[in-house]
């Protein structure tokens, strides 16, 4: 039910006010003090709250207010703040202090119905004053928002579960990359090496001066060259899946290798600024490396940049990763399309480490990515 009234109807008579009060679906109430209280500089506010919590009483409630508390209006009359906040007197006193300090307040509080069940209440409250400026009580309008708060809690729990699932999937994918990289490097690498040795053995067994020996040597050389090129491709694929330098020497060395390799392949001028810091846990190092790797991939595919600055900084308890380019940038309208640029994956990796990702960019002004990841103090 709306609290608004037609313009032709004004709440200018006691009868209309009473009807509005009784029919509203919002809870209305008045709580008045036995005696007015001073509230201001020089006042012992804790002593005043002691008095208020036992001498301010519910004097009028509407049916909607009673319904919120699952009680009759009569059951609420005469109750004090101490009665309503037995479960959290400290929280109740903080709420009253805020109300008395400003004269009015809006709040969401965890309260108890008269049957002991929990409810969340959103309300607006306003103090009454006498001619001397003393507080005589207050008026409140409130509504039960338990369903809304419960839905928000459930949504946040679902988000937390999804983040945990995403982090687990990322970890599984990293483990699978590591396994495949090792198999490619070890098994396929060994097979190619054996093939190269067999070819050399066959060449050594060919009779000298045999017919077509010159042509065969050319073929041998060509096959050997192709095997060498294939071995280089195998090493590159294995390194892209899981760079061994990350496991052996840590994050700084792995990013240095990545930057050098990317610059050589693309011709983009890439500078790296990396702090020295103790070796990071494997999970954090893997996520940090993948974030930089994905950011550089985005630069080479989409930015048309000629210069990129990469930074890895340790600032107190956080690692700050930065990638900035001088490319074409983007407009705010294109952000919704950046899902294909790997930003979602970078954000999920940052969240998996308890961190955050920020992106900035303007058309013609390049793009900047900054990721903050908390780490334990060394």
Phi, psi and omega in degrees: 000132180283145177276353182283146177243152175303151181301330181286346181249117179248144178278066186248014175225151178304326182294316179293319177299317181294320180294317178298316180300316186285328188266346183298143175276350171274148178282125177247143176204161172235135173236118185244150180272148175298321178222142177300153181234147172280145178211111181173192179302140178084355180270139174283091189292328177295320178294321178297316180296325175302316180292313183301317186290349176242352184231010170255128190233149174291120183248341179202135177221152175262169182301324180297323177295317179297322180297322178302320183268006180052050182212170173277157176305322182297328182290338180272334183297135179091350180288148183253169175305324178298326178291321183282335185239036175302327183284341184201072182297321181298317178295319177299317180294323176297320179295317180293321179298316179297320179294313182290328179296318186257342183088345177201153181202157173237132184207161171239121186232154176266114184238176179238135172287171182291339176274004177092352180285156183273143171213153174256132185238132172250128185210164174240133187227145184218134182281153169254145181230153173267183184297337181270002179085010179275149180281129179252348181159196175205164182243143181223147171234122184216161181221150178281116180245028183301317181297320180295316180294320179297318179296320178295320178295317180294322178296316179295322177295319178297319178297319179296320179294321178294320177296320179295320178295317179298319179296320180293319179296321177297319180295318179297317180297321179293320177297320180291321176300316181298315181296314181295319179300318180293319180295318179297313183294314186281304188284309180291322177298316179294321180296319179292321178297318178297320179297319179295320178293321178297320179296319178296322179296316179298320179297324181287338182269353181286130181299136178293140180079006179295156180299138180064020183297325179296315180295322180294322178295323177297317178296317178303314181297319180295317180295318179299318179298317180294323177296316178299317179295320179295321178297322177295320177297318179300315180297320180294315180298316179297320179293322178292324177293315180199099182297124181297333181295332178296318179285326186274318187242349176100181189297313185301313181294322181294319179291323177299317177296317180298315181297315181296317181294317180296318179297319180294321183285326188255339184080004178281137177282114183240125176251146181237130174240110184231130176281156170274129176207161183301157180303135181273159173303148185304318184297314180294317179299319180296314180296317181297316179298315182295325178297312178297319180299314180293321179297317178293325176298317178299318180299311185291331183272328193234337193273338187059032183279154173248347181217138180224137174248125178246134180224145175227106185243145171251116179237099182060236184271016181228151169258132179244118178259134180224138174224117180233138180231167179254033185278204188284346181069201180202165175260158177304329181293336182273354182300324181296337179268002184280359177305322181290347182271008176086006181296324180299315179297319179295318180296319179296322178293319178297316179296325180298335178262006183077019184254190181224156176236134175234144179228140176226152178180149176221151180304126179078359183247011179079184183226144177230136176242131176229127180237129178248124183234121178287140176225157179291143176296138179282000000 
